[in-house]
Amino acid sequence: MQGCRLRSAGPVLSTSYVLQKLPETMFILYMLIMSISASTIQPEEHTVAAENCQFLGKHFKTDFRVEGEPVVLRCPQVQLWLWASVSPHVNVTWRKNDSDRTIPGEEETRMWIQDGALWILPALQKDSGTYICTVRNSSYCSEMSVELRVFEKTEASLPFISYPQILTLSTSGSLVCPELSEFTHNKMDMKIQWYKDSVLLDQDNEKFLSVRGTSRLLIHNVSVEDAGYYSCAMTFTHEGIPYNVTRNIELRVNKKEEETIPVIISPHQTILASLGSRLTIPCKVFLGAGTQSTTMLWWMANNTRIENAYQGGRVAEGQRQEYSENNENYIDVPLVFDPVIREDLNTDFKCLVRNTLSFQTLRTTVKEATTFSWGTVLAPLSLVCLVLVGIWMHRRCKHRTGKAYGLTTLKTGH
């Protein structure tokens, strides 16, 4: 009996031992699974993000720069992602299109990346080309290309490296020295010198005024002679070495556009239309020699804009037309009904025109064109009258002919 008890106690002891070791066994299995997932799954996700990098295309703007000056290429995706908030979570790399090697290389000391932007200092003509910026995090990867063209500083290169700016004749305006944000951390200490056709502008000249602490050059009473090439220059110091930063501007002077009081010459006060038909009511405005670009023209129905009153589009404004006749300017915006319904007969339509000198309105109403008209009644009546007159004249002529024949017979017999 004792032997049987000992044999029966053996399985009981082994089962309790297994139950005691079960939590430890589960913990060991959990750690093994986590270590396997960490060593296999995460690299696969990173590989997918790296290999399936989405190319977003070429940036619309090409950077034109002068040889020997610092160049900063901004990464378009970083600007879209608001770099300040996502920079701890993304990795930004640059490379040139003709090379798989990332920038900067170990031997390249002229290039570095700062806040997602690629710095080249100083730039050389051989740096011209297409640069690709790659932005990557654990779940996303995108690329965009940026074009850089580095020119030698000559008069022949001015048309390529100049920023066009426009001022109006006989007014006062300002030129802006563009794209200096990377070099002007303290704007109060910013010192910009302005040149016109390579000649330094006199600061005491009443014609030109460089505004301290800004990148603007004021020009008083702009004339045709003020058109041409301007350049703005400042000094940027990096690691104790000063570099020139210049921007070139092509100033174009346009004639001042004169405004006149607009006059609405159509539509008529009443427009006749048939229900169910398509109708176009023109709103024609006379401007004389005035400018068309600053004149606004639109329609309203019962004091509501047409697009709001007829959201379905049954009644809508047509395309604005600007044209000239005999050196006089006109604007026309038609109101199109497709089709006319009875509700339109009780609607107050207005054509409105506005510019800085005047505001005018002209009302019009749509009336149903009746099918009855005096013309349709008088036409058959006139025809009947003509027939009756013709019969009467025929009988009168026949009667006269008979009398004449009788008289002739009497005279002959006599």
C-alpha positions in Angstrom: 0.0 0.0 0.0 2.8 2.4 0.7 4.4 1.7 -2.7 1.1 2.5 -4.3 0.8 5.7 -2.4 4.3 6.8 -3.4 3.6 6.0 -7.0 0.4 7.9 -6.9 2.0 10.9 -5.2 4.6 11.2 -8.0 2.2 12.5 -10.6 0.7 15.0 -8.1 4.1 16.5 -7.3 5.0 16.8 -11.1 1.7 18.6 -11.9 2.1 21.1 -9.1 5.7 21.7 -10.2 4.5 22.4 -13.8 1.8 24.8 -12.5 4.4 26.7 -10.5 6.7 27.0 -13.5 3.9 28.0 -15.9 4.2 31.9 -15.4 7.9 31.8 -15.8 7.5 29.8 -19.0 4.9 32.2 -20.4 7.2 35.2 -19.6 10.1 33.5 -21.4 7.9 32.8 -24.5 6.7 36.5 -24.5 10.2 37.8 -24.4 11.2 35.5 -27.2 8.3 36.7 -29.4 9.1 40.4 -28.7 12.8 39.9 -29.5 11.9 38.1 -32.7 9.5 40.9 -33.7 12.0 43.6 -32.9 14.7 41.9 -35.0 12.5 41.0 -38.0 9.4 43.2 -38.2 10.9 46.6 -37.6 13.6 46.3 -40.2 11.0 45.2 -42.7 8.9 48.3 -42.0 12.0 50.5 -42.4 12.9 48.8 -45.6 9.4 49.4 -47.0 9.6 53.1 -46.2 13.0 53.3 -47.7 12.3 51.4 -50.9 8.8 52.8 -51.6 9.7 56.5 -51.4 7.1 58.7 -53.1 8.5 61.2 -55.6 6.4 64.4 -55.5 7.9 66.0 -58.6 10.0 69.0 -59.4 9.6 72.2 -57.4 8.2 75.0 -59.6 10.9 77.5 -58.8 14.4 77.4 -60.1 17.2 79.0 -58.0 19.5 81.3 -60.1 22.6 82.3 -58.1 25.9 84.0 -58.7 29.2 82.2 -58.4 31.3 82.8 -55.3 28.2 83.6 -53.1 26.4 81.4 -50.5 23.5 79.4 -51.7 20.7 77.9 -49.6 18.4 75.3 -51.2 15.2 74.8 -49.2 13.6 71.4 -49.0 10.0 71.8 -50.3 8.6 68.9 -48.1 10.1 70.4 -44.9 8.4 73.6 -45.6 5.1 71.8 -46.2 5.5 69.7 -43.0 6.2 72.8 -40.8 9.8 71.8 -40.0 9.8 73.2 -36.4 7.1 70.8 -35.2 8.2 67.6 -37.0 12.0 67.9 -37.1 12.6 65.5 -34.2 10.8 62.7 -36.0 12.1 63.0 -39.6 15.4 62.5 -41.4 16.4 64.8 -44.2 19.0 63.9 -46.8 20.2 65.5 -50.0 21.7 64.1 -53.2 22.5 65.3 -56.6 20.5 63.8 -59.5 23.6 62.5 -61.3 24.9 60.7 -58.2 23.6 58.3 -55.6 26.0 59.7 -53.0 24.4 61.7 -50.3 25.4 65.3 -49.6 27.5 66.4 -47.9 30.2 63.8 -48.5 33.2 63.2 -46.2 35.5 65.2 -48.4 33.0 68.0 -49.2 33.5 71.0 -46.8 31.5 73.5 -48.8 28.1 71.9 -48.2 26.1 71.1 -45.1 22.5 70.6 -44.0 20.9 73.0 -41.5 17.2 72.9 -40.5 16.5 70.7 -43.6 18.1 73.2 -46.0 21.2 72.5 -48.1 23.9 75.1 -47.7 26.6 75.6 -50.4 29.3 78.1 -49.5 30.7 79.4 -51.8 28.8 78.2 -54.8 30.6 77.2 -58.0 29.4 76.9 -61.6 29.9 73.1 -61.4 27.3 73.0 -58.6 24.6 73.6 -61.2 22.1 70.8 -61.5 19.2 69.0 -60.0 19.2 68.2 -56.3 16.8 65.8 -54.7 15.6 66.2 -51.1 14.4 63.1 -49.2 12.3 63.3 -46.1 11.8 60.1 -44.2 10.3 58.8 -40.9 9.2 55.4 -39.7 6.1 55.3 -41.8 6.5 57.8 -44.6 9.0 58.8 -47.3 8.8 61.5 -50.0 11.2 63.1 -52.4 11.2 66.4 -54.4 13.8 67.8 -56.8 15.1 71.4 -56.8 16.9 73.0 -59.8 20.0 75.2 -59.2 21.8 77.3 -61.8 25.0 79.1 -60.9 26.1 81.9 -63.3 29.2 83.9 -63.6 28.6 87.5 -62.5 28.5 89.3 -65.9 26.1 91.6 -67.6 25.1 88.8 -70.0 23.8 86.8 -67.1 21.5 89.6 -65.7 18.4 88.5 -67.6 18.7 85.0 -66.1 19.4 85.9 -62.4 17.2 89.0 -62.1 13.8 89.1 -60.3 11.2 91.1 -62.3 9.4 93.8 -60.3 6.8 96.4 -61.5 6.1 100.0 -60.5 3.5 102.4 -61.9 4.5 105.6 -63.6 4.1 108.9 -61.7 3.6 107.1 -58.4 5.8 106.2 -55.4 6.7 102.6 -54.8 9.4 100.3 -53.4 11.7 97.6 -54.6 12.3 94.5 -52.4 15.6 92.7 -52.1 14.3 89.1 -52.2 15.2 85.8 -50.4 17.5 87.1 -47.6 15.8 85.3 -44.6 18.7 82.9 -44.0 21.2 85.8 -43.8 19.3 88.4 -41.8 18.7 87.0 -38.3 18.9 90.5 -36.8 17.1 92.9 -39.1 18.1 96.0 -37.2 21.7 95.4 -38.0 20.9 94.6 -41.7 22.8 96.9 -44.0 21.9 96.7 -47.7 23.5 98.8 -50.4 21.6 99.5 -53.6 23.0 99.9 -57.1 21.4 100.9 -60.4 23.3 99.8 -63.5 26.3 99.0 -61.2 26.4 102.5 -59.8 25.9 103.0 -56.0 22.8 105.0 -55.3 23.4 108.2 -53.2 21.7 107.8 -49.8 21.2 111.6 -49.7 19.2 111.5 -53.0 15.6 112.5 -52.5 14.7 110.1 -55.4 15.8 106.9 -53.7 15.6 106.0 -50.0 16.9 102.7 -48.5 14.7 102.0 -45.4 16.9 101.0 -42.4 16.1 97.6 -40.9 14.2 96.5 -44.0 15.0 95.1 -47.5 13.1 97.9 -49.3 14.2 100.7 -51.5 11.7 103.6 -51.9 11.4 105.3 -55.2 9.6 108.6 -55.3 7.7 109.8 -58.4 8.6 106.9 -60.7 9.6 107.9 -64.2 10.3 106.0 -67.4 14.1 106.6 -66.8 13.9 104.6 -63.5 13.4 101.3 -65.4 16.4 99.0 -65.6 18.5 96.7 -63.6 19.1 97.2 -59.8 21.1 95.2 -57.4 21.1 94.9 -53.6 24.1 93.7 -51.7 24.8 92.7 -48.1 27.6 91.0 -46.2 27.2 87.5 -44.6 30.0 86.2 -42.3 30.5 82.5 -41.8 33.3 81.2 -39.5 34.9 84.6 -39.6 35.0 84.8 -43.4 32.8 87.5 -45.1 30.8 86.6 -48.2 28.8 88.9 -50.5 25.1 88.2 -50.9 23.6 90.0 -53.9 20.2 89.9 -55.6 19.4 91.5 -59.0 16.1 93.1 -59.9 14.7 94.2 -63.2 12.4 97.1 -62.7 9.6 97.5 -65.3 7.6 100.8 -65.3 3.9 100.6 -66.4 1.7 103.4 -67.4 -0.8 104.6 -64.8 -4.2 103.1 -65.5 -6.9 105.8 -65.5 -10.4 105.2 -64.3 -13.6 106.8 -65.6 -17.2 106.8 -64.4 -18.8 103.6 -65.9 -22.2 104.0 -67.7 -24.6 101.1 -68.0 -26.1 101.3 -71.5 -28.1 98.0 -71.5 -30.3 96.1 -70.6 -33.7 97.7 -71.4 -36.2 98.2 -68.7 -38.5 95.4 -70.0 -37.5 92.2 -71.7 -40.0 90.1 -73.6 -39.6 86.3 -73.5 -41.6 83.2 -74.0 -42.0 80.7 -71.1 -39.8 77.7 -71.6 -37.4 79.4 -74.0 -33.7 80.3 -73.5 -33.1 84.0 -72.8 -29.9 86.1 -72.7 -30.0 89.6 -71.2 -26.7 91.6 -71.8 -25.4 94.1 -69.3 -23.2 96.3 -71.3 -21.1 99.0 -69.6 -19.3 101.9 -71.3 -16.0 103.0 -69.9 -14.6 105.3 -72.5 -10.8 105.4 -72.1 -10.9 104.0 -68.6 -9.4 100.8 -67.4 -11.4 97.6 -67.5 -9.4 95.6 -64.9 -10.5 97.6 -61.8 -14.2 97.7 -62.8 -16.5 95.1 -61.2 -19.7 94.0 -62.9 -22.4 91.6 -61.6 -26.1 90.7 -61.5 -28.6 90.4 -58.6 -32.1 88.9 -58.3 -34.3 90.5 -55.6 -31.2 91.9 -53.8 -29.5 88.5 -53.8 -26.4 87.4 -55.8 -27.3 85.3 -58.8 -25.2 82.3 -57.7 -27.0 82.3 -54.3 -30.5 82.9 -55.7 -30.2 80.1 -58.3 -27.9 77.5 -56.9 -29.1 75.0 -59.4 -27.7 77.1 -62.2 -30.9 77.6 -64.2 -30.2 81.4 -64.2 -26.5 82.2 -64.2 -24.0 84.9 -65.2 -22.3 84.4 -68.5 -18.6 84.9 -69.2 -17.3 88.4 -68.7 -16.2 90.0 -72.0 -13.8 93.0 -72.2 -13.4 94.6 -75.6 -12.8 97.9 -77.4 -14.6 99.7 -80.2 -13.2 102.9 -81.8 -10.6 103.2 -78.9 -13.4 103.1 -76.3 -13.6 100.3 -73.7 -16.7 98.2 -72.9 -17.5 95.4 -70.5 -20.4 92.9 -70.9 -21.7 90.3 -68.5 -24.8 88.6 -69.7 -27.6 87.0 -67.6 -28.6 83.6 -69.1 -32.0 81.9 -68.4 -32.2 78.3 -69.4 -35.2 78.2 -69.5 -37.5 81.1 -68.6 -40.2 80.1 -66.1 -43.2 82.0 -64.7 -41.4 82.7 -61.4 -39.0 85.0 -63.4 -41.8 87.3 -64.4 -42.1 88.5 -60.7 -38.4 88.9 -60.1 -36.5 92.1 -59.8 -33.2 91.7 -61.8 -30.5 94.3 -61.4 -27.2 94.9 -63.2 -24.6 96.5 -60.9 -21.2 98.1 -61.8 -18.6 99.5 -59.4 -15.1 101.1 -59.5 -13.3 103.6 -57.3 -15.2 106.5 -58.8 -18.8 105.3 -59.0 -21.5 102.8 -58.3 -24.5 102.3 -60.6 -27.4 99.9 -61.0 -30.0 99.3 -63.7 -33.2 97.3 -63.2 -34.9 95.1 -65.7 -38.0 92.8 -65.7 -39.0 89.9 -67.8 -42.4 90.0 -69.4 -44.2 87.2 -71.1 -44.4 87.7 -74.8 -48.2 87.3 -75.8 -49.2 85.3 -78.8 -51.9 87.9 -79.8 -50.8 90.8 -82.0 -52.7 93.3 -84.2 -50.5 92.2 -87.1 -51.9 88.7 -87.0 -55.4 90.1 -87.1 -54.9 92.8 -89.7 -53.1 90.6 -92.1 -56.1 88.4 -93.2 -58.5 91.4 -92.8 -56.4 93.4 -95.3 -56.4 90.5 -97.6 -60.2 90.3 -97.6 -60.4 94.1 -98.2 -58.1 93.8 -101.1 -60.3 91.0 -102.6 -63.5 93.0 -102.1 -61.9 96.1 -103.7 -60.7 94.0 -106.6 -64.2 92.6 -107.2 -65.8 96.0 -107.0 -63.3 97.5 -109.4 -63.8 94.5 -111.8 -67.6 95.0 -111.8 -67.3 98.8 -112.2 -64.9 98.4 -115.1 -67.3 95.8 -116.7 -70.3 98.1 -116.2 -68.5 101.0 -117.9 -67.4 98.8 -120.8 -71.1 97.7 -121.3 -72.3 101.3 -121.5 -69.6 102.3 -123.9 -70.5 99.3 -126.2 -74.2 100.4 -126.2 -73.4 104.0 -127.1 -71.2 102.8 -129.9 -74.0 100.6 -131.3 -76.5 103.4 -131.1 -74.2 105.8 -133.0 -73.5 103.2 -135.7 -77.1 102.4 -136.2 -78.1 106.1 -136.3 
